[in-house]
Each structure stands twice: as structure tokens, then as C-alpha cells.
Amino acid sequence: MCEASSNKKSNILIFKYLAGQLLASDSCHHVMIEAVGYLYRSLDLRVIHLGSSHSSIHGILHLLREIEWIRSRRCWPQELVPSIMSNLLNPDAIFSNNEMSLSDIEIYGFDYDYTLVFYSKHLHTLIFNAARDLLINEHRYPAEIRKYEYDPNFAIRGLHYDVQRAVLMKIDAFHYIQLGTVYRGLSVVPDEEVIEMYEGSHVPLEQMSDFYGKSSHGNTMKQFMDIFSLPEMTLLSCVNEYFLKNNIDYEPVHLYKDVKDSIRDVHIKGIMYRAIEADIEKYICYAEQTRAVLAKLADHGKKMFLITNSPSSFVDKGMSYIVGKDWRDLFDVVIVQAEKPNFFNDKRRPFRKMNEKGVLLWDKIHKLQKGQIYKQGNLYEFLKLTGWRGSRVLYFGDHIYSDLADLTLKHGWRTGAIIPELRSELKIMNTEQYIQTMTWLQTLTGLLEQMQVHRDAESQLVLQEWKKERKEMREMTKSFFNAQFGSLFRTDQNPTYFLRRLSRFADIYMASLSCLLNYDVSHTFYPRRTPLQHELPAWSERPPTFRTPLLQEAQAK
């Protein structure tokens, strides 16, 4: 069967499925007929595709009633499944916000945690338990909170926390709260209460978190952008839940500060580092591909450097485990305990060299030497000593603010965001159930837009039913990703605030560095031309058969 004939058959099946969902009775009410007409046009079908016996709306309706059972079963015709599943996105692809050619990149830089190295699920449990115990032992919190355990399925990255109101929520790119995702403790806050609390669902700019996502200078919101912040959000919610359930009066600002300090102490007191070093196989996911990526770049003559906030001995043991004891031979510069994002802004801190025993030396640094480890320093001195400036440099990190923002805004480096959640979300988006649901949800939204011109009572009843179904399907779509907060990247219809910042500060993004192995070192990444609201959608709706990130193309290689 030729491709055109196959596409025609697929379009007819899609049309039959979607329109069949509209027909709940034998009524030929005019809004239903127009709705079928809208579907017919929106899929670019012609009467000839359906055959001469279906050359009228009446004939089309008769045909659709023959497949009305599809509505109750909510399943796609099996003949359509291969067509639907042919354009799945590859979870190992690299996605582009800004056109960038790797042939222009001469120097590659890396963060360490969740960039070069990935951690197992045990690490967040460790951080949660250690911080919880610090709350009890050092901040005098009730010992009963020890009954709470870390739930890896509760929170997602990118959420905002209202410090004064003690509520956790998801906010979109336009500062609107996604209703149904506001949690006080472990319980959802009713929409009516949220609207009353914020006098609507919009959060004014002056209440949002500052540039780095922090709650400071009068900002009442804190945004959690770090992967390490997942246990912090969960701990905040658990302690809030304990106080609320036991009717204990408390100051939310103090709770936030105490939890933040406890999480910080897990890091700076070395609790986390010692635990990982003591049982490295339990906490670090061995990634042979990390060495493969670094080796590939080295073989092509690329310079490489590492800038991390983690301490020297911790990085050395981790890199020795995942790359090998000779890992430093791959890097031209290694900087530890850099204290990002201050590293990118504070010109006053000089570099200090460390010897093999980790002892800090007092020598003045005139050159950053390969094989040496340096502590602290600042980017301005780094640029002066290396000459690595501008778009020749590509730096990878997982924290959009601390790793990437200053580099792209102030220094013109190219940036790559490592988003581990991307792989799991793409796998969900590739499922037949998700594709079915989203296709119908989008069509239903289009129907509401087109059919709202009918103001008679009967039409309005139909429209209200569609609105109700649309709301239910939005909730279903959210639960595909996370029962409480949904997708990291999207609210009901808008991009999340997280995605807004990702789009601004990252030229490219991917699930892990291993994705680089799928591309040549001269590959050019082209962002998809998504139409503006006033532009024709022809390009975005065309099947993206020419794009690298499609799953079937990767499997064919």
C-alpha cells in the first residue's frame, strides 16, 4: 500500500474514532452535525475519501453510528495503532531550544552531580532521613515525625513553595497556579480556597522567587529547581502534615528555614558524602557511557573541564568508580567546591591548588594545569587563565539557575541542560493510552472553540458536557506523570515555569550525557519551528519524519 493511501486510511480511522465519540444518541442536533463537520475539516479529509455513499452529512452520520461502540470502549481501532506509533519520540534524543552546531564547540565543560554521575533512588531516602533526624536532634522537632518516610512519587522538580502560607504548588510560565496542584502538607487544597487565598490564581511578580529561585528580598515564593531538592519538598510537606493533623500552632517561616538548614547540613557536614563513599555501589549508578562520551570528545581533540560544588575526595572516588582511576587525564581543568552560582559572579575569590592529599596550597595561580585539582576561584579568573570564551564553550549541568543562567546571559557560553526526568516522561508520551487521550483532548478543545457560537439552550448543554469531559481528561493526563503535580514541563495547557526557564537558559537539553553518543561531533541541532498563535500551523502539524529524535529512526540504526 502506498504512503498516501495508508495516510488516507489512517485519517479516516481517526475521523471515525473521534466523531464516533461525539455521537451519544441518534439525535442529529445541529451542533453535533457541525461538530462532525469540524472534525472532518480539521483532519483534512474530503468526501471522496469516504466513498460516494457517504457524500452527505446524513451519510457520514450513518457511517459513524456503525462504529458507535468505540465511544464506550474508548479504544483505538487496531488498524490505526501502527500509524500512531510510527512517530514516537526517542528518549535518548537531544532537543534544541536554539540552533547550535557542535562543529563550533571546541571546549566542553561539565558539572558533576546528576551530570557526569547519576545516583540511585537510595540517595534521596538517605537525604530525607538524615535531614529529618537533624530536625529532631538539633532543632527540637517532635520525635513523632520520624514515622514519616520518603515518598519518591510525591513531588516533582520545579515546584514553588509559598514560605508564609506553607503550600507547595505548580506554576505555569505566565505565573498562574495550576489548580489541583496546590498542597498543604500531604493534602490538596480545594480550588475555592486557593482562589480566595491568592485573590485568583495568578501570583504577582513581586511575590515570585528571585532570579535563582530563592525566597529573599521580600519574595514569598521559593522555587525548587535542584534534583537534590526532592527530599526537601517531601520533608517540608510531611512536617506540615504532622503539625496540621495534630492541631499544633507553628510559624511556617521557621519551619521552612529549619528544613532548609537541615538539608544544607546533610551536605556541608559531609553526611551525604561519607555515606556515598562508604557504599558507592549502592548510591552511584555505574555509567560506562560517561567514559564513552568523554573518550569520544577527547579523541576528537576537544578540551574538557569540570566545575563542581562537590569536594575533591568525593568527586575523585565517584569518577574513579564510573570512569576509572585515570579520569583526570581526560580533563584539562578540574575545579571543586566552586560554590556556584557565586563562582560565576564573585570576582574576589582566587583559585587554590590542592595536592594529592587534599591539602590546600598557598601558591599564586598563574596557570590552570592539567592533572591538578583547584578549589573555589571565580569564572572571571578562569576566563583570563584559559582564554575559553564565548560560543566555543558548551557547558552541561542539571541546575538551570546555578549551572546555566549566568553562563548564557553574561558570558555567551552555549549551555546544555541534563534533565533525567525527560526520559521517563517521553516514555509515557509514547504510550498508546497517552496518545489517544491527548488526541481526543486537543480535538475536544478545538470543538469547544468552534461550537461556542451556538447560544441556544440545547447547544449550551452539549458544550457544558464537553467542558466537563475536557476537565476530567486534563486530570487524567496529569496523573499519567505524577498523581499530585503532573508533568515537569506542562500545566493543563501552558508550559510550566520550569520549562520557561529551561527554554531561556539552555540551548539544548537531554536526559543524560550518553545522548551525545547518538550524534556526530559536527552535528547541528535545529529547534523545531513551532508556529506562533497568529501563524499557520502547517509546519508543526506535518509528520516530523525528517527529525532525528524519532524513536523508529534510532531503532533502525
C-alpha positions in Angstrom: 0.0 0.0 0.0 1.4 3.4 -1.0 2.1 6.0 1.7 -0.6 8.4 0.5 -3.2 5.6 0.6 -2.0 4.5 4.1 -2.3 8.1 5.4 -5.8 8.4 3.9 -6.9 5.2 5.6 -5.4 6.4 8.9 -7.1 9.8 8.6 -10.4 8.1 8.0 -10.0 5.9 11.1 -9.0 8.8 13.2 -12.0 10.7 11.9 -14.3 7.8 12.6 -13.0 7.4 16.1 -13.1 11.0 17.2 -16.5 11.7 15.6 -17.9 8.5 17.0 -17.1 9.7 20.5 -19.5 12.7 19.9 -22.5 10.6 19.0 -24.1 9.6 22.2 -27.6 9.2 20.7 -29.4 9.1 17.3 -30.0 12.9 17.6 -29.0 14.9 14.6 -28.8 18.1 16.6 -27.2 20.9 14.5 -24.3 21.4 16.9 -23.4 17.7 16.6 -23.6 17.9 12.9 -21.4 21.0 12.8 -19.0 19.3 15.2 -18.7 16.3 12.9 -18.1 18.8 10.1 -15.3 20.5 12.1 -13.6 17.2 12.7 -14.0 16.3 9.0 -12.2 19.6 8.0 -9.6 19.5 10.8 -8.2 16.2 9.6 -8.0 17.5 6.0 -10.4 14.8 4.7 -12.6 15.0 1.6 -15.9 13.4 0.9 -14.2 11.3 -1.7 -12.1 9.6 1.0 -15.3 8.1 2.5 -16.8 6.9 -0.8 -19.7 8.1 -2.9 -22.3 6.6 -0.5 -21.2 9.0 2.2 -21.3 12.2 0.3 -23.6 14.0 2.7 -23.6 14.7 6.4 -26.5 12.3 6.8 -24.4 9.6 5.2 -21.5 10.4 7.4 -23.6 10.2 10.5 -24.9 6.8 9.4 -21.4 5.5 8.9 -20.3 6.9 12.3 -23.2 5.2 14.1 -22.0 1.9 12.8 -18.8 2.4 15.0 -20.5 4.0 18.0 -19.2 1.1 20.2 -15.8 2.8 20.0 -17.1 5.6 22.3 -18.0 3.2 25.1 -14.8 1.2 24.8 -12.5 4.3 24.4 -10.0 2.3 22.3 -8.4 3.0 19.0 -9.1 0.7 16.0 -6.2 -1.7 15.9 -5.5 -0.8 12.2 -4.6 2.7 13.4 -2.1 1.7 16.1 0.9 1.2 13.7 0.3 4.7 12.2 0.0 6.3 15.6 3.1 4.6 17.0 5.3 5.4 14.0 6.2 8.9 15.1 7.3 8.2 18.7 10.0 10.4 20.2 13.3 8.9 21.1 14.0 9.2 24.9 17.7 9.2 24.0 17.5 12.2 21.7 18.8 15.7 22.2 16.3 18.6 21.9 17.1 22.1 20.8 15.8 25.5 22.0 18.4 27.4 20.0 20.2 26.4 16.8 23.7 25.2 17.6 26.4 23.3 15.7 28.7 21.0 17.6 31.3 21.8 14.9 31.7 25.2 16.5 32.3 23.8 20.0 36.0 23.5 21.0 35.7 23.2 24.8 33.2 21.1 26.8 32.5 21.8 30.5 30.6 19.7 33.0 29.0 19.8 36.4 29.5 16.6 38.4 26.3 15.6 40.3 23.5 14.5 38.1 25.6 15.4 35.0 28.6 13.1 34.9 27.3 10.9 37.7 23.8 9.7 38.4 22.5 8.4 41.8 20.2 5.6 42.7 16.9 6.0 44.4 18.5 5.3 47.7 20.2 8.7 47.9 17.0 10.8 48.3 15.9 8.4 51.0 19.3 9.0 52.8 19.0 12.8 52.5 15.4 12.8 53.7 16.1 10.5 56.7 19.3 12.4 57.7 17.6 15.8 57.5 14.6 14.6 59.4 16.8 13.3 62.2 18.6 16.7 62.3 15.3 18.4 62.8 14.6 16.1 65.7 18.0 16.1 67.3 19.2 19.7 66.7 16.1 21.7 66.1 13.9 20.1 68.8 11.1 18.9 66.5 8.8 16.2 67.8 10.2 12.7 67.6 6.9 11.6 66.1 7.9 13.0 62.7 10.3 10.0 62.4 7.3 7.9 61.4 7.2 9.7 58.0 9.2 8.1 55.3 10.4 9.4 52.0 7.9 9.0 49.1 9.7 9.3 45.7 6.4 9.7 44.0 5.2 12.7 45.9 6.9 15.8 44.4 8.4 16.8 41.1 11.2 19.3 40.4 10.3 22.9 39.6 7.6 23.4 42.1 7.1 26.6 44.1 6.7 26.8 47.8 4.9 29.7 49.5 7.0 30.2 52.6 4.5 32.2 54.6 1.4 30.1 53.7 3.2 26.7 53.8 1.8 25.5 50.5 3.5 23.7 47.6 2.3 24.3 44.1 3.0 24.1 40.4 3.0 27.5 38.5 3.0 28.0 34.7 5.0 30.2 32.5 2.6 33.1 33.0 2.6 32.9 36.8 -0.7 31.2 37.0 -1.2 28.4 39.6 -2.4 25.1 38.2 -5.4 24.4 40.3 -5.5 20.9 41.7 -1.7 21.0 42.3 -1.7 23.1 45.5 -0.7 21.0 48.6 -0.7 22.0 52.2 1.1 19.1 53.9 0.2 16.0 52.1 -3.4 17.1 51.2 -4.6 19.0 48.2 -6.0 22.5 48.8 -9.5 22.9 47.3 -9.6 25.2 44.3 -12.0 27.6 46.0 -9.6 28.1 48.9 -6.7 28.7 46.6 -8.6 31.4 44.7 -9.6 33.1 47.9 -6.0 32.9 49.2 -4.5 34.5 46.2 -7.5 36.5 45.0 -7.5 34.4 41.9 -4.9 32.0 40.6 -2.2 34.5 39.5 1.0 35.1 41.5 2.3 38.7 41.1 5.9 39.1 40.1 6.9 40.7 43.4 5.8 37.5 45.2 7.7 35.1 42.9 11.1 33.7 43.7 14.2 35.7 42.8 16.4 35.1 39.8 18.0 32.0 41.4 14.7 30.6 42.6 15.3 31.7 46.2 12.9 33.3 48.7 14.7 36.5 49.5 14.3 40.3 49.5 10.6 40.1 50.2 9.9 37.3 47.8 7.5 34.8 49.4 8.0 32.0 46.9 10.8 29.5 46.7 11.3 27.5 43.5 12.9 24.1 43.9 15.0 23.5 40.8 17.6 21.1 42.1 17.2 17.4 41.8 18.5 17.2 45.4 15.5 19.3 46.4 13.0 16.5 46.0 13.6 15.2 49.5 13.4 18.7 50.9 10.0 19.3 49.4 8.8 16.0 50.7 10.2 16.7 54.2 8.5 20.1 54.3 5.2 18.6 53.4 5.5 15.8 55.9 6.3 18.1 58.9 3.5 20.4 57.8 1.2 17.4 57.7 2.2 16.4 61.2 1.5 19.9 62.6 -1.8 20.2 60.9 -3.1 16.7 61.8 -2.2 17.3 65.4 -3.6 20.9 65.6 -0.2 22.3 66.6 0.3 26.0 66.1 3.5 26.8 64.3 5.3 29.5 62.3 5.6 28.4 58.6 8.6 30.7 58.0 10.6 29.0 60.9 9.7 25.5 59.6 10.9 26.4 56.1 14.2 27.8 57.4 14.8 24.8 59.7 14.1 22.3 57.0 16.3 24.2 54.6 19.2 24.3 57.1 18.8 20.6 57.9 19.0 19.7 54.2 22.0 22.0 53.8 23.8 20.4 56.8 23.4 16.9 55.2 25.6 18.3 52.5 28.1 20.7 54.2 28.6 18.4 57.3 29.6 15.6 55.0 26.8 13.2 56.0 25.8 12.5 52.4 29.4 12.4 51.1 30.6 9.9 53.7 27.6 7.7 53.2 28.1 7.5 49.4 31.9 7.0 49.7 31.2 4.1 52.2 28.9 2.3 49.9 29.5 3.7 46.4 27.8 0.8 44.6 24.6 1.4 46.5 24.3 5.0 45.7 26.0 5.6 42.4 24.6 4.2 39.2 27.5 2.8 37.2 27.5 4.6 33.9 30.0 3.1 31.4 28.7 5.6 28.8 30.0 8.5 30.8 33.5 7.4 30.0 32.5 6.7 26.4 31.3 10.3 26.0 34.4 11.8 27.5 36.6 9.5 25.4 34.8 10.4 22.2 35.3 14.1 22.8 39.0 13.6 23.7 39.5 11.5 20.6 38.2 14.4 18.5 40.6 16.9 20.2 38.1 18.7 22.4 39.2 20.4 25.5 37.3 19.5 28.7 36.9 20.9 32.2 34.9 20.1 35.3 33.4 22.7 37.7 31.5 21.3 40.6 30.4 22.3 44.1 31.3 18.9 45.5 34.5 18.2 47.5 37.6 16.8 45.9 37.8 13.3 47.6 34.1 12.7 46.9 34.5 13.6 43.2 37.7 11.5 42.9 36.1 8.4 44.3 32.9 8.8 42.2 34.8 9.5 39.0 37.3 6.6 39.7 34.2 4.3 40.0 32.4 5.4 36.8 35.3 6.4 34.6 38.5 4.9 36.0 41.4 6.0 38.2 42.9 7.8 35.2 39.8 10.1 34.9 41.8 13.3 35.5 43.8 12.6 32.3 40.6 13.3 30.3 40.2 16.8 31.8 42.3 19.9 31.1 40.9 21.7 34.2 39.2 20.4 37.4 37.7 22.8 39.9 35.9 21.5 43.1 33.9 23.3 45.8 33.3 26.1 43.3 30.3 27.4 45.2 28.2 28.0 42.1 26.4 30.3 41.3 28.8 32.6 43.2 31.6 31.2 41.1 30.1 32.9 38.1 29.6 36.3 39.7 32.2 36.9 42.6 35.5 38.3 41.2 37.2 38.3 44.5 37.9 34.7 45.2 41.2 33.3 43.8 41.9 29.7 42.9 43.7 27.5 45.4 45.7 24.4 44.3 45.2 21.1 46.2 47.9 18.5 46.5 47.4 14.7 46.2 46.5 14.6 49.9 43.8 17.3 49.6 45.9 19.9 51.4 45.3 23.5 50.2 48.5 25.2 48.9 49.2 29.0 49.1 50.9 29.3 45.7 49.6 32.1 43.5 47.9 30.5 40.4 49.3 31.8 37.1 48.1 28.8 35.0 45.5 26.1 35.4 47.4 22.9 34.8 46.1 19.6 33.5 46.1 16.9 36.2 45.8 19.3 39.1 42.7 20.0 41.2 41.8 23.5 42.1 39.3 24.8 44.7 37.0 27.8 44.6 38.1 30.6 42.3 35.8 32.5 40.0 34.8 32.5 36.4 36.5 35.8 35.5 39.9 34.5 36.6 39.1 31.2 34.8 38.4 33.1 31.5 41.6 35.1 32.0 43.8 32.0 32.6 42.3 29.8 29.9 41.0 32.2 27.2 38.0 29.9 26.8 35.3 32.5 25.9 32.1 32.8 24.1 30.2 30.3 21.9 33.2 28.0 21.5 32.4 26.7 25.0 29.5 24.3 25.8 28.7 23.7 29.5 26.5 20.9 30.8 24.6 21.0 34.1 21.4 19.9 35.8 20.5 23.1 37.7 19.1 25.6 35.3 19.9 28.6 37.5 23.1 27.7 39.3 24.7 25.9 36.4 23.4 27.6 33.2 21.7 31.0 33.7 24.8 33.2 34.3 26.8 31.5 31.6 24.4 32.1 28.8 23.2 35.6 29.9 26.6 37.2 30.9 29.3 35.2 29.1 27.8 33.9 25.9 28.7 30.2 26.5 26.5 27.6 24.9 24.6 25.5 27.5 23.2 22.0 27.8 20.7 21.0 30.4 20.7 17.5 31.8 17.1 16.6 32.7 16.9 13.0 33.9 13.1 13.2 34.1 12.9 13.7 30.4 13.4 10.1 29.6 10.6 8.8 31.7 8.2 11.5 30.5 8.9 10.7 26.9 8.3 7.0 27.5 4.9 7.9 29.0 4.2 10.2 26.0 4.9 7.3 23.7 2.3 5.1 25.2 -0.8 4.3 23.2 -3.1 5.4 26.0 -1.4 8.8 26.3 -1.6 9.4 22.5 -5.3 8.5 22.5 -6.1 10.8 25.4 -4.1 13.8 24.1 -5.5 13.5 20.6 -9.1 13.5 21.8 -8.3 16.2 24.4 -6.9 18.5 21.7 -9.8 17.8 19.4 -12.3 18.4 22.2 -10.7 21.8 22.8 -11.0 22.6 19.1 -14.6 21.6 19.2 -15.3 23.9 22.1 -13.7 26.8 20.3 -15.6 26.2 17.1 -19.0 25.4 18.5 -19.3 28.1 21.2 -21.1 30.3 18.7 -24.3 28.3 19.2 -26.1 30.1 22.0 -29.4 28.1 22.2 -30.1 26.1 25.3 -29.7 22.7 23.7 -26.3 23.6 22.2 -25.1 25.0 25.5 -26.0 21.8 27.3 -23.8 19.9 24.8 -21.0 22.4 25.3 -21.2 22.0 29.1 -20.9 18.3 28.8 -17.8 18.7 26.6 -16.3 21.1 29.1 -16.9 18.6 31.9 -15.3 15.9 29.9 -12.3 18.1 29.0 -11.7 18.8 32.7 -11.8 15.1 33.5 -9.4 14.3 30.7 -7.0 17.0 31.9 -6.9 15.4 35.3 -6.3 12.1 33.7 -3.5 13.5 31.6 -1.8 15.0 34.7 -2.0 11.6 36.5 0.0 9.9 33.7 3.1 11.6 35.0 2.6 12.4 38.7 -0.7 12.0 40.7 -0.2 15.2 42.6 1.6 17.6 40.2 1.6 16.1 36.7 4.3 16.8 34.2 7.6 18.6 34.9 7.2 20.5 31.6 3.5 21.4 31.2 0.5 22.5 33.2 -3.0 21.9 31.7 -2.2 23.8 28.5 0.7 26.1 29.2 4.4 25.4 29.7 5.5 25.3 33.3 7.6 28.0 34.9 10.3 25.4 34.9 10.1 24.9 31.1 10.1 28.7 30.6 13.4 28.9 32.4 14.8 25.8 30.6 13.9 27.3 27.2 15.6 30.6 28.1 18.8 29.3 29.7 19.6 26.1 27.8 20.5 25.9 24.1 19.9 22.1 24.2 18.6 19.6 26.7 18.6 15.9 27.1 18.0 13.1 29.6 21.7 12.3 30.1 25.2 12.9 28.6 25.0 9.5 27.0 22.6 11.0 24.4 25.7 12.7 22.9 26.8 9.3 21.7 24.0 9.3 19.2 25.3 12.3 17.3 28.4 13.2 15.3 30.7 15.9 16.8 29.8 18.2 13.9 26.0 17.7 14.2 23.9 20.8 14.1 20.8 21.0 16.3 17.8 22.8 14.8 14.9 23.8 17.0 11.5 22.9 15.7 9.7 25.8 14.2 6.6 25.9 16.3 4.1 28.3 14.9 3.1 31.5 16.8 -0.5 31.8 17.6 -1.1 34.1 14.5 0.9 31.8 12.1 -0.4 28.9 10.1 0.2 25.5 11.8 1.1 23.7 8.6 4.8 23.1 9.6 4.1 21.9 13.1 1.3 19.5 12.1 3.3 17.9 9.3 4.6 14.5 10.4 8.2 15.1 11.6 9.7 12.2 9.6 12.8 14.2 9.0 13.7 14.7 12.6 16.4 12.8 14.5 14.6 12.5 17.8 12.1 9.9 16.4 12.3 6.5 18.1 11.9 4.4 15.0 14.8 6.1 13.3 17.1 5.3 16.3 16.0 1.7 16.3 16.7 1.3 12.6 20.4 2.4 13.1 
